[in-house]
Amino acid sequence: FDNGDATDYRYVVIGQRGLLTVTCHFDNVTAKTSVTLRDAVGNVLATQYHNGAPRQVATAKVKPGPDGTGRYYVEVKALEEGAISEYSCQADFAAVVW
């Protein structure tokens, strides 16, 4: 919690169907955190809860919206007071036809 704010958001824009994988690396592996992928209107596509490992990976199927693009949000959340950690996240995309 940083001044009472327990959640960070970032976004990625993807223009085709495929798999979006976000990997977050945490410096403090004891911090209780979650990583959630959301679509443009906030629907949850995938969530990964802290599992004691230094990284968390969330993967979701994505596809472009009617305008040909898709905006997806990465939500990193501290789940309890004192859950403090520096972290970095990497988004990867693999085009898939289904």
N, C-alpha and C positions, 0 to 999 in steps of 0.2 A: 504494500500500500504506500503510495507516494502522495502525501498530503490528502489522504482519503480516496485517491483515485486508484482503483485496483485493476483497471482494464486499459489495454493499448489496442489500437486498431491500425492496420495498414491495408492497402488494397492492391490487387493486380487486375489487369485487363487482358482478357483472352478472347481471340476471335474465331476459335474453331472448337469442335468437339474433342474431348480427350480427358486425360487424368491430370488433375492438379494435385501436386504433392508439396506440402510445406513442412520443412524440417526446422525446428527451433532448438538451438543449443543453449543450455542454461549453465551459468557458472556455479550456482548454488544448487546442487542436486537435491537438497533437503527442502527446498521451497515448494510448497504445494501449489501447482499451477495447472492450467488447462490451455489447450490450443484448439480453437474452433474455426472451421471454415464456414462462411455464410455467403448466400447469394446476394444479389443487389437489393432485395427487399428484406433481408435479415433472416431468411429461413436457414436453419442449421443443415449443412451438408455432411459434416463430419466433426467429431470431437475426439481429442486424445487427452486423457487425464494423466497427471504426474504418475510415473511408475517407478520412480527411484533411479532412473537412468539419466545421464546428462543431456539426452536429447529426446524430443517428442516429435512424432511424425503423424500428420493427418493427411489423408488422401480422399479425394472426391471426384466423381464424374462431373464434368462441366460441359456446357454447350453455349453457343452465342445466343443472345436474345434476338428479338425481331429486327433490331437495327444492325445486326451482324457482329456486335461486340458483346462481351460479357464481363461485368465487374464483379469481382469476388473479394470478400473481406476476410482478413486473418485477424482473429481476436485472441489476444494473449491475456490471460486473466490470473491474478493471484487469488487463491481460494480461501486464504485465511490471513488474518492480521499477522504481520511480521514475515510474510512470504516475499522476501526481497531477493532478487537475483538480476544481475546483468544478463542479457541474452541477445542472440542474433538469430534471424530467421532467413531461410532461403526457400524461394518458390521455384519449383520445377514443373514443366509441362511436357506431356507426351501425347501427341495426336493419336487418337484411336477412333476407328469407325465402328459404330454399333447400331 
